[in-house]
Amino acid sequence: MIAVTRKTVTVRMDENTLKKLDKLVRITKRSRSSLINKATNRYLCYEDWFIKAVKASLEDVKAGRVIPHEEIKKMWQAKL
């Protein structure tokens, strides 16, 4: 088993967000800490994916691997 070092952080939330969190705590019978960690990890994974996708797209643009806007418009108009 891998030992995980945990550190304490302080987070300020607006009252509405905290109420939603506490409702989820009651429903799932999990701790605030557990839910905040899960949400943070999901967010970080998404942001990592998004940044990589944007960088890859920018590389496609630089390399000329794009379809002109007018072509895309024609394709969609044909589908409609």
N, C-alpha and C positions, 0 to 999 in steps of 0.2 A: 504494500500500500504506500502511496506517495504522500508525504507530509505536506500539508498546505499551510503556508503562513498567512494568517488573516490580520488585517489592520482595520481599525475603527475609523470611520469617516462620519462627518456630520452633513446632513442634507436638509436644506430648508424647502418646505413644500407649502403651497397654498392650501387653505383649509379644505377646499373641494377635492383636491387630489388626495389629501390625507384621508378624507372620509371614504373615497373610493377604494383606497388601499386597505383601510381597516375593514371595509365590507368584504373585500376579497380574502382578507386574513380569516375572517369568521367563516366564510363559505368553504374555503379550502383547508381550513385548520392548519395553515402554515404560518410561520412567523413573518413579520414585516421584513426582517433581514433576508429571509429566503426569497420572498417575492421581489424585493428590490434587486437582489443579486441576479435572479433569473431575468428580470426585465432589462437590467443593465447589460447582461451578456447578450441577450437577443438584439438589443440596440447596437452594441458594438459589432456584432457579426454582420448586421445589416449595413452599417456604415462602412465597414471594411469592404463588403461586396460592392456597394454603391461606388465607392472611390475607385476600386479596381475597374469597374464597368465604365466609368467616365474616362479614366486614363486610357483604356483599350479603345474606346470610341474616338478619343482625340487622336490616337495613333492611326486609326482608320482614316480619319479626315486628312491627316498629314500625308498619308500614303495614297490618297486619292480614291480610297475604297468607299465611295459614297454614291448615292442615287440622287440626282437633282430633284428639287422640290416639285417642279412641274411634272416629272415622271410619276412621282408618288401620287400627286393629285389626280392624274389621269387614271392610274391603277385603281384608286378608291372610287372615283366617279364611275368607272366601268362596273365595279362591284355593286354600286347602289342602283 
